[in-house]
Each structure stands twice: as structure tokens, then as C-alpha cells.
């Protein structure tokens, strides 16, 4: 066989192999002609950059950027590409302890706001408050980085500091220097308001919240509680299964929440509680989000509680994390939550049964700084409960 024929044979074999490889990729990814053409655009751009950019290109970083750009194009602040740092953070968010400043953040309308501040945390000690808007972290404007990267930049080794540029109503933008510490998450506190009315505060829903809530109920029952105020103000949400554990203790028999995906498939979490034992008033505000809204919505729909306060935050979407191949991951919104009456709270929130604005000027911490004499929402909740108890 001549060299020309050998070259032609090798060329055709390589070309056929490439075509079959691309066809195989298209088949696995269910790509039609249009999608295949877009994939070709992406690969061509990557090849052009890699071959012609003035400096040597890190191929892995380019892939990271491509994935991050795809997710960013969705316009969903809760969907994000997780590099190794972000992925490790997400894995530690709902259990154990970590180095940080003890604040919960919400991402809405292009801004980053502090939803709640943990009691006795570095954030509280430094003077941060629920409702503060974070403008920059260590000099980097938050609108230049992805939402979850804000959390990564704020977290860090205990003993180190982070500078937060804070916008707060009524004052000039101010830099707060916060010294990080080990954050141990306790999510439930309780006390008796008077000889009949109990008070339970849930600051967030972590893996142990259901257990902590049952302990709080037992504690108040031992003190002859006849009804209680459930304080979900500044609660940013958390683990849905923990929210369901709490709901099973106080939501009457039937659906608690439905999770509905794009294809219409539905997963329903139910309560087996035959009847509620106590009248309940739930306190909510604009910083009550996600799982706290689900719990309030279930109690409201089943008429098991009266909601007092202001309209909640309005986060009713479900995220899942897909591990990838370099200790990274992809967090993606895959479903929405619906209350027992099939209400979607996403972007809408929960409207209170009794609207009353907060008169507090200082950030709320845990149960024991809460008093009916300086908290109009709590005072209203106690008044409603006493009326209900008097009419039983």
C-alpha cells in the first residue's frame, strides 16, 4: 500500500472515530441538531482560547468558569456551581461546628441581607443586626461574586477577622470588623411567659432541631403549659426533614408540605397527629424564610395556629447538590414547595392572619431577651392565646 493511501486510511479512520465519538456524546446527552451545534460552539471557543490566549490557560479553571456561567445564566440566586471550597462548606452547613461569625444570610433582588444573628455570636458582639445589607466583604463588592461565595469569604479559621461593609437604614455605610470563632448551632429555646402561656423560639432548622423541639415541648408541658407562642422571626429555614419532624408534633393529620418537580411528580410529607393539643400563635417577619414558611403555612392552612407579624420572605424552592468529579458540585433548584392548600410561597411569602409590625430596635437573639413589655408582636400573640384559653 502506498504512503498516500496509508495517510488517507489513517485520516478517514481518525475522522470516523471523531464522528462516532461526537455522535455517542450527543446520544448520551440527548442532543438534537440544534443542541449539538451549540455544543460545537462551546468546544470551538474553548479550543480557540486554549490555543491562542496570550498566556497559558488552566483548562480546569476554564471548565469551572463554563459550568459556573451556565448556572449563572439561569438567573436563580439559589442555583450555583460549587467549587471545592463551596462544596465543602455546603456539606458542613447543617451539622457540627464551623469557623464563622454566626449570621444567616438571604439573597434577594440582587442583594445580600442578614436574616438573623445567632445569640452570643461574633456577629452579635460586633453589632450586626437582622436586616443589615452586606455591601462588600474584605473590600470585594458582593455584586462581583456569586451568592454562595459571599458565605465562603465570610467564613474562615477561628481567630481571624473579616471586614464587612454594612448598609443599615438610618446610618451611613459602615465597616464592621468581626473576629471569627467556632460556631456551635443550637436552634431551639423555650420559657414560660406566664402561668399558662409558653414560648418556643426556633432560630433555624438543623439536623437536631426536631429533637430540640420535642425537648422544649416536654419542658413546657412539665410546667403546665396550656398554649404557646412559636417564634419563627428571623428564621432562615434549613433542613426540610427537621421542619417536618417539628410539624408532626403540632400540625394535625394530613399533608404538611408537597414538593413538586418540573415534570409534575410530587412528594408529600404527612402528619399522623390525630388532633392538636394546644392553641398556638406563630410569630413571623420579613426574614422568616424557606422551612420556617413551610411550617407556618401548614399551621395556617390547617387552622392549627394564628399567624402574627408581617409577611414572610418568600423562598419556596428546593435545591439539590450533585457531586461532580473534582470534589466540586452543582447546587440546582429542582422543585417548589407547596402548603397543604397547594399554595406556592416562592416569591410570595406567607401573609399573617394578624398584621403587626415590630417595634424592636435591637436584633433579636434567643428566648430570654424577649419580653411582652418591649415586643409588640409577642404581646399580641400572648393576648390572642389568652383570649383563646379563656374561651375554651
C-alpha positions as CSV (number, residue, x, y, z in Angstrom):
1,X,0.0,0.0,0.0
2,X,1.4,3.4,-1.0
3,X,2.1,6.1,1.6
4,X,-0.7,8.3,0.2
5,X,-3.2,5.5,0.7
6,X,-1.9,4.8,4.2
7,X,-2.3,8.5,5.1
8,X,-5.8,8.6,3.6
9,X,-6.7,5.5,5.5
10,X,-5.4,6.9,8.8
11,X,-7.2,10.2,8.2
12,X,-10.5,8.6,7.4
13,X,-10.2,6.3,10.4
14,X,-9.5,9.2,12.7
15,X,-12.3,11.3,11.2
16,X,-14.7,8.4,11.6
17,X,-13.6,7.8,15.1
18,X,-14.2,11.5,16.0
19,X,-17.6,11.5,14.3
20,X,-18.6,8.4,16.2
21,X,-17.3,9.9,19.5
22,X,-19.3,13.1,19.0
23,X,-22.4,11.1,17.9
24,X,-22.0,9.0,21.1
25,X,-21.8,12.1,23.3
26,X,-24.8,13.6,21.5
27,X,-26.8,10.4,22.1
28,X,-25.9,10.2,25.8
29,X,-26.8,13.8,26.3
30,X,-29.9,13.5,24.2
31,X,-28.7,16.3,21.9
32,X,-30.6,17.2,18.8
33,X,-29.0,19.0,15.8
34,X,-29.5,22.4,17.4
35,X,-28.0,21.4,20.8
36,X,-25.1,19.6,19.0
37,X,-24.4,22.8,17.2
38,X,-24.3,24.7,20.5
39,X,-22.0,22.1,22.0
40,X,-19.7,22.6,19.0
41,X,-19.7,26.3,19.6
42,X,-18.7,25.8,23.2
43,X,-15.9,23.3,22.3
44,X,-14.7,25.6,19.5
45,X,-14.5,28.6,21.8
46,X,-12.6,26.6,24.4
47,X,-10.1,25.3,21.8
48,X,-9.6,28.8,20.4
49,X,-8.9,30.2,23.8
50,X,-6.6,27.4,24.8
51,X,-4.6,27.7,21.6
52,X,-4.5,31.5,21.2
53,X,-4.8,33.3,24.5
54,X,-1.6,35.3,25.3
55,X,-0.9,33.3,28.4
56,X,-1.1,29.5,29.2
57,X,-4.6,28.6,30.1
58,X,-5.6,26.4,33.1
59,X,-8.1,24.0,31.4
60,X,-9.8,23.0,34.7
61,X,-10.4,26.6,35.6
62,X,-11.9,27.2,32.1
63,X,-14.3,24.3,32.6
64,X,-15.2,25.6,36.1
65,X,-15.9,29.0,34.5
66,X,-18.1,27.4,31.8
67,X,-20.2,25.5,34.3
68,X,-20.5,28.5,36.6
69,X,-21.6,30.6,33.7
70,X,-24.2,28.1,32.7
71,X,-25.7,28.1,36.1
72,X,-25.5,31.9,36.5
73,X,-27.4,32.3,33.2
74,X,-30.5,30.7,34.9
75,X,-31.0,33.9,36.9
76,X,-31.7,31.9,40.1
77,X,-29.8,33.0,43.2
78,X,-30.2,29.6,44.8
79,X,-28.6,27.6,42.0
80,X,-24.8,27.8,41.9
81,X,-21.7,25.9,40.8
82,X,-19.8,24.8,43.9
83,X,-16.0,24.7,43.7
84,X,-14.1,22.7,46.2
85,X,-14.4,25.4,48.9
86,X,-18.1,26.0,48.4
87,X,-18.8,22.2,48.2
88,X,-17.1,21.5,51.5
89,X,-19.0,24.4,53.1
90,X,-22.3,23.1,51.9
91,X,-21.5,19.6,53.3
92,X,-20.8,21.2,56.8
93,X,-23.7,23.7,56.8
94,X,-26.3,21.6,58.6
95,X,-24.3,19.7,61.2
96,X,-21.3,20.1,63.5
97,X,-19.5,23.3,64.1
98,X,-17.5,25.6,61.9
99,X,-15.4,28.8,61.9
100,X,-17.6,31.8,61.1
101,X,-19.4,34.9,62.5
102,X,-22.8,33.4,63.3
103,X,-25.2,35.1,60.9
104,X,-27.7,33.7,58.4
105,X,-27.9,35.4,55.1
106,X,-30.6,35.8,52.4
107,X,-30.1,36.5,48.7
108,X,-32.9,38.5,47.1
109,X,-33.3,41.2,44.5
110,X,-29.5,41.2,43.8
111,X,-28.6,41.9,47.4
112,X,-27.2,40.1,50.4
113,X,-29.1,40.7,53.6
114,X,-28.5,39.3,57.1
115,X,-31.7,37.4,58.0
116,X,-30.8,36.6,61.6
117,X,-27.9,36.8,64.1
118,X,-27.0,33.9,66.4
119,X,-27.0,34.7,70.1
120,X,-23.6,35.4,71.6
121,X,-22.0,35.0,68.2
122,X,-19.1,37.1,66.8
123,X,-21.7,38.9,64.6
124,X,-23.8,39.9,67.5
125,X,-20.8,41.0,69.6
126,X,-19.6,43.2,66.6
127,X,-23.1,44.8,66.4
128,X,-24.5,43.2,63.3
129,X,-28.3,43.1,63.1
130,X,-31.0,41.3,61.2
131,X,-31.9,43.4,58.1
132,X,-28.4,44.7,57.5
133,X,-27.3,44.6,53.9
134,X,-23.8,43.4,53.2
135,X,-22.2,45.6,50.5
136,X,-18.7,44.2,50.5
137,X,-16.6,41.5,52.1
138,X,-12.9,42.4,52.8
139,X,-13.2,45.2,50.2
140,X,-14.8,43.0,47.5
141,X,-18.3,44.2,46.5
142,X,-20.8,41.3,46.8
143,X,-22.3,42.0,43.4
144,X,-18.9,40.9,41.8
145,X,-19.1,37.4,43.3
146,X,-21.7,34.6,43.4
147,X,-24.0,34.4,46.4
148,X,-22.5,31.3,48.0
149,X,-19.0,32.7,47.5
150,X,-20.1,35.5,49.9
151,X,-20.6,32.9,52.6
152,X,-17.2,31.3,51.9
153,X,-15.4,34.6,52.1
154,X,-17.1,35.4,55.4
155,X,-16.3,32.0,56.9
156,X,-12.7,31.2,57.9
157,X,-10.4,30.0,60.6
158,X,-11.4,30.9,64.2
159,X,-9.4,33.9,65.5
160,X,-9.1,35.6,62.1
161,X,-11.1,38.7,61.1
162,X,-13.3,39.7,58.3
163,X,-14.4,43.2,57.3
164,X,-18.0,43.7,56.3
165,X,-19.3,46.9,54.7
166,X,-22.8,47.2,56.0
167,X,-25.7,49.3,54.8
168,X,-28.3,50.0,57.5
169,X,-31.3,52.2,57.4
170,X,-30.7,55.5,59.2
171,X,-26.9,55.4,59.1
172,X,-24.0,55.8,56.7
173,X,-22.4,52.7,55.3
174,X,-20.1,51.3,57.9
175,X,-17.3,48.8,58.0
176,X,-17.7,46.2,60.8
177,X,-14.6,44.1,61.7
178,X,-15.7,40.7,63.0
179,X,-13.5,38.2,64.7
180,X,-14.4,34.7,63.6
181,X,-15.0,31.9,66.1
182,X,-16.2,28.3,66.3
183,X,-19.9,28.4,65.7
184,X,-21.9,25.7,67.6
185,X,-25.5,25.8,66.4
186,X,-28.3,25.4,69.0
187,X,-31.7,26.1,67.3
188,X,-34.4,25.9,69.9
189,X,-35.1,27.8,73.2
190,X,-38.1,27.8,75.5
191,X,-39.5,29.5,78.6
192,X,-42.9,30.2,80.2
193,X,-44.4,33.7,79.6
194,X,-46.9,33.4,82.4
195,X,-48.5,30.6,84.3
196,X,-50.4,29.3,81.2
197,X,-48.5,30.5,78.1
198,X,-45.3,29.0,76.9
199,X,-42.8,30.4,74.3
200,X,-40.6,28.5,71.9
201,X,-38.1,30.1,69.5
202,X,-36.6,28.2,66.6
203,X,-33.7,30.1,65.0
204,X,-33.2,27.7,62.1
205,X,-33.8,24.1,61.1
206,X,-30.6,22.0,61.5
207,X,-30.4,18.2,61.8
208,X,-31.1,18.3,65.6
209,X,-34.0,20.8,65.6
210,X,-36.7,18.1,65.8
211,X,-35.1,16.6,68.8
212,X,-34.6,20.0,70.4
213,X,-38.2,21.0,69.8
214,X,-39.5,17.8,71.4
215,X,-37.4,18.6,74.4
216,X,-38.7,22.1,74.6
217,X,-42.3,20.9,74.4
218,X,-41.7,18.4,77.2
219,X,-40.1,21.1,79.3
220,X,-43.1,23.4,78.9
221,X,-45.6,20.6,79.4
222,X,-43.9,19.8,82.7
223,X,-44.6,23.4,83.7
224,X,-48.3,23.1,83.0
225,X,-48.3,25.0,79.7
226,X,-51.8,25.4,78.1
227,X,-50.8,27.1,74.8
228,X,-47.6,28.5,73.3
229,X,-46.1,31.2,71.0
230,X,-43.9,29.7,68.3
231,X,-41.4,32.4,67.3
232,X,-40.1,31.9,63.7
233,X,-39.0,35.5,63.2
234,X,-35.6,35.9,61.5
235,X,-35.6,32.1,60.9
236,X,-33.9,31.5,57.5
237,X,-35.0,27.9,57.2
238,X,-32.7,24.9,56.8
239,X,-33.2,21.1,56.6
240,X,-36.8,20.2,55.4
241,X,-36.8,16.9,57.2
242,X,-36.2,18.7,60.5
243,X,-39.0,21.1,59.7
244,X,-41.3,18.0,59.1
245,X,-40.2,16.5,62.4
246,X,-41.4,19.7,64.2
247,X,-44.6,19.8,62.1
248,X,-45.5,16.3,63.1
249,X,-45.7,17.4,66.7
250,X,-48.2,20.3,66.1
251,X,-49.8,20.0,62.6
252,X,-53.0,17.9,62.5
253,X,-53.3,14.8,60.4
254,X,-52.8,15.2,56.7
255,X,-50.3,16.8,54.4
256,X,-47.6,19.1,55.8
257,X,-45.9,20.1,52.6
258,X,-45.7,18.9,49.0
259,X,-42.5,19.0,46.8
260,X,-43.4,19.2,43.1
261,X,-40.8,18.9,40.4
262,X,-40.9,20.3,36.8
263,X,-42.4,17.1,35.4
264,X,-45.2,17.3,37.9
265,X,-44.0,14.4,40.1
266,X,-44.9,15.0,43.8
267,X,-43.6,14.0,47.1
268,X,-45.9,14.7,50.1
269,X,-44.8,14.8,53.7
270,X,-47.7,14.0,56.1
271,X,-48.6,14.3,59.7
272,X,-50.2,11.5,61.7
273,X,-51.2,13.7,64.6
274,X,-54.9,13.0,65.4
275,X,-55.5,16.4,66.9
276,X,-53.6,19.4,68.2
277,X,-53.1,19.6,71.9
278,X,-52.7,23.3,72.4
279,X,-53.7,26.6,70.8
280,X,-50.7,28.1,69.0
281,X,-49.7,31.6,67.8
282,X,-46.8,31.8,65.3
283,X,-44.7,34.9,65.0
284,X,-43.2,35.7,61.6
285,X,-41.5,38.6,59.9
286,X,-39.9,39.5,56.6
287,X,-36.8,37.5,57.5
288,X,-38.7,34.2,58.1
289,X,-37.8,32.1,55.1
290,X,-37.9,28.6,53.5
291,X,-38.6,25.9,56.1
292,X,-40.0,28.3,58.6
293,X,-42.5,29.5,56.0
294,X,-43.4,25.9,55.3
295,X,-44.2,25.2,58.9
296,X,-46.2,28.4,59.3
297,X,-48.1,27.7,56.0
298,X,-49.0,24.2,57.2
299,X,-50.3,25.6,60.6
300,X,-52.2,28.4,58.8
301,X,-53.8,26.1,56.2
302,X,-54.9,23.6,58.8
303,X,-56.1,26.3,61.1
304,X,-53.9,24.9,63.9
305,X,-52.3,28.3,64.6
306,X,-52.8,32.0,64.2
307,X,-50.0,33.8,62.3
308,X,-49.0,37.2,63.8
309,X,-46.4,39.7,62.4
310,X,-45.5,40.7,58.9
311,X,-45.3,38.9,55.5
312,X,-42.5,36.4,55.3
313,X,-39.5,36.3,52.9
314,X,-40.9,34.1,50.1
315,X,-38.4,31.3,49.5
316,X,-40.3,28.2,48.5
317,X,-37.9,26.3,46.2
318,X,-35.9,23.1,46.7
319,X,-32.2,22.7,45.9
320,X,-30.2,19.5,45.5
321,X,-26.5,19.1,45.3
322,X,-24.9,16.9,42.6
323,X,-21.4,15.8,43.4
324,X,-19.0,16.1,40.5
325,X,-15.6,14.7,39.7
326,X,-13.1,17.2,41.3
327,X,-14.5,17.4,44.9
328,X,-16.9,20.1,43.5
329,X,-20.6,20.0,43.0
330,X,-23.6,21.7,41.4
331,X,-26.4,23.1,43.5
332,X,-29.6,23.4,41.5
333,X,-33.2,24.3,42.1
334,X,-35.2,21.3,41.1
335,X,-38.7,21.7,42.7
336,X,-41.0,24.0,44.6
337,X,-42.7,23.7,48.0
338,X,-46.5,23.8,48.3
339,X,-48.5,24.2,51.5
340,X,-51.4,21.8,52.4
341,X,-53.8,24.1,50.4
342,X,-51.4,23.9,47.4
343,X,-50.1,27.4,47.8
344,X,-46.7,28.2,46.4
345,X,-44.8,30.6,48.7
346,X,-41.9,31.2,46.3
347,X,-41.6,34.9,45.7
348,X,-44.9,35.5,47.5
349,X,-44.4,34.6,51.2
350,X,-47.0,34.0,53.9
351,X,-49.4,36.7,54.8
352,X,-50.1,36.9,58.6
353,X,-53.6,36.5,60.0
354,X,-52.9,39.4,62.2
355,X,-50.5,42.0,60.8
356,X,-48.5,43.9,63.3
357,X,-45.0,45.5,62.8
358,X,-42.2,45.0,65.1
359,X,-41.3,47.8,67.5
360,X,-37.9,46.4,68.4
361,X,-34.8,48.5,67.5
362,X,-32.2,45.9,68.6
363,X,-31.5,42.5,66.9
364,X,-33.4,39.6,68.4
365,X,-31.2,36.9,69.9
366,X,-32.6,33.9,71.9
367,X,-35.7,33.4,74.0
368,X,-34.5,35.1,77.1
369,X,-34.2,38.6,75.8
370,X,-37.8,38.5,74.6
371,X,-40.4,40.2,76.8
372,X,-44.0,41.2,76.2
373,X,-43.3,44.7,77.6
374,X,-40.9,45.6,74.7
375,X,-42.1,43.3,71.9
376,X,-45.5,44.3,70.3
377,X,-45.7,41.2,68.2
378,X,-45.1,38.9,71.1
379,X,-47.5,40.9,73.3
380,X,-50.2,40.5,70.6
381,X,-49.5,36.8,70.4
382,X,-49.9,36.3,74.1
383,X,-53.1,38.4,74.1
384,X,-54.6,36.1,71.3
385,X,-53.6,33.0,73.2
386,X,-55.1,34.2,76.5
387,X,-58.4,35.0,74.7
388,X,-58.5,31.6,73.2
389,X,-57.8,29.9,76.5
390,X,-60.4,32.0,78.3
391,X,-63.0,30.9,75.7
392,X,-62.3,27.2,75.9
